[in-house]
Amino acid sequence: MENVKSKRKQKKVTRDTPAQKNMGKVNKPVKCRGCGIKEGSIEDFELGQGWIACDSCSKWYHENCAEDNGVLDDEYFSCRACTA
């Protein structure tokens, strides 16, 4: 079984949007796993939140949604599903 702490030290939280992280690739907009708002939508712009990806599963969340749906600190984020 892999040590979770050693894995966490290797990867830092990204604060880019999903589109910025995947520049040059053709991807459909992702939905926030917390609130369900699509990246780049009017609601997303009105919300004005940054995006963050789970270190383990790479699912995307708005920063506020991440605080409510997992463990978030200055360097790492793990969603509730991955910390269970």
Buried (B, 14 or more C-beta within 10 A) or exposed (E): EEEEEEEBEEBEBBEEBBBEBEEEEEEEBBBBBBBEBEBEEEEBEEBEBEBBBBBBEEBBBBBBBBBEBBBBEEEBBBBBEBEE
